[in-house]
Amino acid sequence: MPADITGTNIYNLQQKAFTLLKGPIFTTFLLADEINRAPAKTQSALLQAMQERTVTIDRRTYALPQNFTVFATQNPIEYEGTYPLPEAQKDRFMLKIYMDHPQREDELKLAQRMLGHNSPEDTLTGGAVKRTITPELLVKLRLSLIGVRVKEDLTAYVVDIVRKTRTHQSVLVGAGPRATQALILTSRTYAAINDRDFVTPDDIKSMAISVLNHRLILRPEYEIEGLTVREVIDDILRDVPVPR
């Protein structure tokens, strides 16, 4: 066999080819569309990327961008061909936001846009969507959240809310420490968006449902009665004393 096509050289060529053909995971913002249709192996690989911002392939580990963030859509679990997301993976998502059908006026505008050359697809391919932020600015914005003050009693308020999810009579599995971290961070962000450098109890309440609703598992007997996770969170927010 000629020296230039030995097994070692073929392996090296394969490695070089990989560096030129990195998959979609090597990006800053990753959209995992219909994430609950992905099989277990894919979910496991995505969990590593979400937690460690790294990808391991053929025993080699590659770093992902500092701003790597996963956005995902999810079909209702009763649809065929779906897989339940592991609790550990759901815990890595900071927020779960429910999106209902658009209002009639908005749906009418979308239908009218489809009649011409102004559809969402044409808007994207035509270059009408422009970049509004740079990676460097995004890092600065994230660091600026440190300047948003959270008083000690509000930190304790967040902790009490999360801990209450573990003792509520209707909850089988409550939220963990990551929920505490997420609720503090999102409350800071909510305050900053509203031009404040301090967090209020209302900021925490505003973010509680989106932070907690995918982290709680209700007891079957309460689910059968029609109780929802949102109602449990509302009950917890009413029960935990608000700092004065």
For each residue, the residues with C-beta under 8 A, 3 or more apart:
1: 5 6
2: 5
3: 6 9
4: 9
5: 1 2 9 10
6: 1 3 9 10
7: 10 11
8: 11 12
9: 3 4 5 6 12 13
10: 5 6 7 13 14
11: 7 8 14 15
12: 8 9 15 16
13: 9 10 16 17
14: 10 11 17 18
15: 11 12 18 19 58 60
16: 12 13 19 20
17: 13 14 20 21
18: 14 15 21 22 57 58
19: 15 16 22
20: 16 17
21: 17 18
22: 18 19 25 26 62
23: 26
24: 27 30
25: 22 30 45 46 49 55 64
26: 22 23 55 62 64
27: 24 30 65 68
28: 65 67 68 69 135
29: 67 69 71
30: 24 25 27 49 68 69 70 71
31: 71 72 73
32: 35 38 46 70 71 72 73
33: 72 73
34: 37 38 73 74 75
35: 32 38 43 46 72 73 74 85
36: 74 75 77 82 83 84 85
37: 34 75 81 82 83
38: 32 34 35 42 43 46 83
39: 42 43 83
40: 43 44 83
41: 44 45
42: 38 39 45 46
43: 35 38 39 40 46 47 83 85 86 89
44: 40 41 47 48
45: 25 41 42 48 49 55
46: 25 32 35 38 42 43 49 50 70 89
47: 43 44 50 51 86 88 89 92
48: 44 45 51 52 54 55 56
49: 25 30 45 46 52 53 54 55 64 68 70
50: 46 47 70 89 92 93
51: 47 48 92
52: 48 49
53: 49 63 64 65 66 68
54: 48 49 61 62 63 64
55: 25 26 45 48 49 61 62 64
56: 48 59 60 61 62
57: 18 60 62
58: 15 18
59: 56
60: 15 56 57
61: 54 55 56
62: 22 26 54 55 56 57
63: 53 54
64: 25 26 49 53 54 55 68
65: 27 28 53 68 135
66: 53 135 139
67: 28 29 135 138 139
68: 27 28 30 49 53 64 65
69: 28 29 30
70: 30 32 46 49 50 92 93
71: 29 30 31 32
72: 31 32 33 35 93
73: 31 32 33 34 35
74: 34 35 36 85
75: 34 36 37 79 82
76: 79
77: 36 82 84
78:
79: 75 76 82
80:
81: 37
82: 36 37 75 77 79
83: 36 37 38 39 40 43
84: 36 77
85: 35 36 43 74 89 90
86: 43 47 89 90
87: 90 91 173 217
88: 47 91 92
89: 43 46 47 50 85 86 92 93
90: 85 86 87 93 96 214 215
91: 87 88 176 178 179 215
92: 47 50 51 70 88 89 178
93: 50 70 72 89 90 96 214
94: 182 185 186 211
95: 182 186 207 210 211
96: 90 93 210 213 214
97: 210
98: 213
99:
100:
101: 107
102: 106 107 110
103: 106 107
104: 107 108
105: 108 109
106: 102 103 109 110
107: 101 102 103 104 110 111
108: 104 105 111 112
109: 105 106 112 113
110: 102 106 107 113 114 120
111: 107 108 114 115
112: 108 109 115 116
113: 109 110 116 118 119 120
114: 110 111 119
115: 111 112
116: 112 113 119
117: 122
118: 113 122 123
119: 113 114 116 122 123
120: 110 113 123 124
121: 124 125
122: 117 118 119 125 126
123: 118 119 120 126 128 129
124: 120 121 128 129
125: 121 122
126: 122 123
127: 130
128: 123 124
129: 123 124
130: 127
131: 134
132:
133: 137 138 141
134: 131 137 138
135: 28 65 66 67 138 139
136: 139 140
137: 133 134 140 141
138: 67 133 134 135 141 142
139: 66 67 135 136 142 143
140: 136 137 143 144
141: 133 137 138 144 145
142: 138 139 145
143: 139 140 146
144: 140 141 147 148 192
145: 141 142 148 185 188 189 192
146: 143
147: 144 197
148: 144 145 188 191 192 196 197 198 199
149: 197 198 199
150: 154 155 184 187 188 198 199
151: 154 155 198 199 243
152: 155 156
153: 156 157 243
154: 150 151 157 158 199 200 201 204 243
155: 150 151 152 158 159 184
156: 152 153 159 160 243
157: 153 154 160 161 201 204 240 242 243
158: 154 155 161 162 180 183 184 187 204
159: 155 156 162 163 180
160: 156 157 163 164 240 241
161: 157 158 164 165 183 204 208 212 236 237 240
162: 158 159 165 166 174 175 176 177 179 180 183 212
163: 159 160 166 167 174
164: 160 161 167 168 236 239 240
165: 161 162 168 171 174 175 179 212 215 216 232 233 236
166: 162 163 171 174 175
167: 163 164 171 174
168: 164 165 171 174 232 235 236
169:
170: 218 219 222 227 232
171: 165 166 167 168 174 216 217 218 219 232
172: 217 218 219 220
173: 87 216 217
174: 162 163 165 166 167 168 171 215 216
175: 162 165 166 178 179 180 212 215 216
176: 91 162 179 180 215
177: 162 180 181
178: 91 92 175 181 182
179: 91 162 165 175 176 182 183 211 212 215
180: 158 159 162 175 176 177 183 184
181: 177 178 184 185
182: 94 95 178 179 185 186 211
183: 158 161 162 179 180 186 187 204 207 208 211 212
184: 150 155 158 180 181 187 188
185: 94 145 181 182 188 189
186: 94 95 182 183 189 190 207 210 211
187: 150 158 183 184 190 191 199 203 204 206 207
188: 145 148 150 184 185 191 192 199 203
189: 145 185 186 192 193
190: 186 187 193 194 199 203 206 207
191: 148 187 188 194 196 197 198 199 200 203
192: 144 145 148 188 189 195 196 197
193: 189 190
194: 190 191 203
195: 192
196: 148 191 192 199 200
197: 147 148 149 191 192
198: 148 149 150 151 191
199: 148 149 150 151 154 187 188 190 191 196 203 204
200: 154 191 196 203 204
201: 154 157 204 205 242 243
202: 205 206
203: 187 188 190 191 194 199 200 206 207
204: 154 157 158 161 183 187 199 200 201 207 208
205: 201 202 208 237
206: 187 190 202 203
207: 95 183 186 187 190 203 204 210 211
208: 161 183 204 205 211 212 233 237
209: 212 213 230 233 234
210: 95 96 97 186 207 213
211: 94 95 179 182 183 186 207 208 215
212: 161 162 165 175 179 183 208 209 215 216 229 233
213: 96 98 209 210 216 229 230 233
214: 90 93 96
215: 90 91 165 174 175 176 179 211 212
216: 165 171 173 174 175 212 213 229 232 233
217: 87 171 172 173
218: 170 171 172 222 223 227 229 232
219: 170 171 172 222 223
220: 172 223 224
221: 224 225
222: 170 218 219 225 227
223: 218 219 220 226 227
224: 220 221
225: 221 222
226: 223
227: 170 218 222 223 231 232
228: 231 232
229: 212 213 216 218 232 233
230: 209 213 233 234
231: 227 228 234 235
232: 165 168 170 171 216 218 227 228 229 235 236
233: 165 208 209 212 213 216 229 230 236 237
234: 209 230 231 237 238
235: 168 231 232 238 239
236: 161 164 165 168 232 233 239 240
237: 161 205 208 233 234 240
238: 234 235
239: 164 235 236
240: 157 160 161 164 236 237
241: 160
242: 157 201
243: 151 153 154 156 157 201
244:
